[in-house]
Structures are given as structure tokens and as C-alpha cells.
Amino acid sequence: MAKDPESFELQGRVAVVTGASKGIGRAIARLLGRQGASVVVSSRRQEAVDLTVTALREEGIEASAIAAHMGDPVQVEGLLRHTVERYGGIDIVVNNAAINPVFGPILETDDAVFDKIMQVNVKGPMQLARLAHASMKARGGGSVINISSIEGLTPGHGLGLYSISKASLIAATKVMAREWGPDGIRVNAICPGLVETKFSEALTGNEKILRMVLAKQSLPMIATPEDISGLALFLASGASSFCTGGVFTADGGYTI
């Protein structure tokens, strides 16, 4: 990926965004596409990604849809293969897909749940990034953006396994950044705070939790997915050409 520290332009770039049928992933896919990238939209359900791609194409964005479950290595390989076959390569990976099937202390969760969370939230993103490495290197470099969470930095009550998985994704980000820098591949993590999405409904819909979170933030507001997408654009583009291994918070000051 050519260096251009003054440019947010992504013309000619190919981006894969997982968990992109709604919320943060959809907002990121839309913004990258509006800046000129060809976008591969992926999520678990084909119907959902088809609807997203239809909406993006109505805005003039070049987009393609393919269902892929990040917990299934075969489907992750299929996502990479689809991208390369359709667009000739890959320049940007946004690992946004994640799950959090439990709420409660880790003493009350079993190994099967732990394995499921780690497979989707850590192993799947690592697999996709590793598969994309060869294409990125051949194209002169690339950008991997892992969507972690402030839960990976400061674990909250009841989100123990999710916090462990997101902390692991931060560590994976730093390892990949260190190892892949010589290949021109930058790897960074974004840690959103409370964002108004379906994924966070259990938190935003709880008045007690919501008041506690907002009281701790410097900016007393809930973020929208678009509040996160601008940071992703920065990390995907040449404007962040000297940024790798970074952990960027977008949390309204929650972790200050």
C-alpha cells in the first residue's frame, strides 16, 4: 500500500469487512466504499449481507456480499478466496465480527462457551488476517484493523469471557504488527466504548448500567456506529502510514 500521509482516498483498494450487515461493521464498510474502496461485505447470513450490498450499490459503492461465519475455518477461507477471485487481491481487512453469548461471572460459564467465544473473536480474525497476508505483501502492503473493545482494556462486571477474548485480540494485533511490518502490512486495533447497536442492546437498554457508563465518560453520550467508522478510515488509509501496533480508543473518555 503506497504511502500518502495526506490522503484518506482508497480508490483501487479492496477491503473485507466482517460483521458488516449492521452496526459498526456496516458503517465502516459504507465509509470505506464512499472513499473509493471495493468492499466485500461479510456476516453470518447471506440475506443480511445481500441487503447491505444492495444499499451500498445504491450509493454508487462497488460492493460484494458473501456469508461467512468467523467460527468456521472453511468459511473464512471461502471469504478470502471469494475476495481474491473477484477483485484480484486484498488491501484492507476489518475484523469486526464478534459474539458475546453469556453475561455473568467466569465461574458460571463452561469450556464450550469459552471455546466458542475465542474461536469467533480471536482465532477467526487471526485466520483471516493470516490468509490475507500473502496478497497484501504481493500488493506492496496493507492494513489490518481489529475491532476490539474497551472491555479488553478495563474488564467490566459480567463480561469476563468477552473481555478475555478482546484482550487476546489486542495482543494478537501487536504480535502481527511486529512480525508483518517489514512486509508493509500495518495492524492496529480499535477499542470502542458504548455504541448504539443491536450488539449492545443489553447495556444501552439497562438504565442503571447506562447511567453508570455515561457518568464515567467525559462525553456524556452514546456513540453511533459512524463515530467509529472515521477512525477505521484513518487506519485503512495512507493517512496512518506510520501507525502500526496501535490500540486506539473511541470511548468518549471512559478509560481516561
C-alpha angles and dihedrals in degrees: 000000000000118000116246109153092185097054134087089174116125101182110151093015125122119217132189116201120186124204085025103143092089146358122012094353093054092047091051093047090051095049095046089049093049088055091056106269122137102236130210107202116205136179137137099276123058092207091056095050092045090056091049093050091049089055092047093049090052086063091051095258119145104233141159131196130218129161115229132163109217089213091063114075092199092055091047089054089049091053092054092044092050091052096050094044093049101039105019097244147350134260106169133038120188110190101199104139114107142150136213107184097167139052118194144061120322091241088068097051127084134224094257091060091046091051092049094051094047092047094054101032100040117008095044095052091045091050093051092048092048092049091049093050097086094050093046092049092049090052093052099265141317148203130259116194117191116197104217124159142238083252085073089058103036112016116219129210116284096010098086102132092040089051091050091051094048092048088051090052089054090052090048089051091056093046093051091045092054095046100040102041093095088058092057093252117135121201123193138163131223118206110198122196123210109339127179101247138126088254091062098042092112088061103035090046093054108084094199094051092042093054091049093051096045091047090057096046122088088218107051097213142093113248124236122223088254089061087066099040095070091060090049090052090052092052093045094051138068089258087083096044093136096044120100134140088023126148107208120192123209099180109122090255096304094137098045 
